[in-house]
Amino acid sequence: ARRMAATAASSGAQGPNGLRISFTGSSAALSPAVEAERAGRAQRLACNNDRIMLSGYASGTAASGARRVALSRVLAVRAYLVEKGVQQPRIDVRAVGAPTDGGSPERVDIAKIGR
């Protein structure tokens, strides 16, 4: 996975249905610190058969630009989870763009969606 200087910031927050990973600016890369912090969670996801949904959000004045950044983020998180053993067919991705839920726009939410 590609690494960048400006990377995911704090990721300890819980979203309404699961885990939330926050990003800084228009970055789409996970920092080594975030990866280390999430390694245990990724291993637990790899050990069960639940499907998960990655929903990416990003701010921006143009909707297409926000969706592009959001897509880059969910693909980076998916690549990390696959690297940790989560089977790719179990991961659904959704690039939302600007959030409508009042939450931080610079994030990826990870939610279990069943089996």
PyMOL commands that set and color helices and strands:
alter all, ss='L'
color gray80, all
select helices_A, chain A and resi 32-46+63-83+88-90
alter helices_A, ss='H'
color red, helices_A
select strands_A, chain A and resi 18-22+51-57+91-97+107-114
alter strands_A, ss='S'
color yellow, strands_A
deselect
rebuild
show_as cartoon
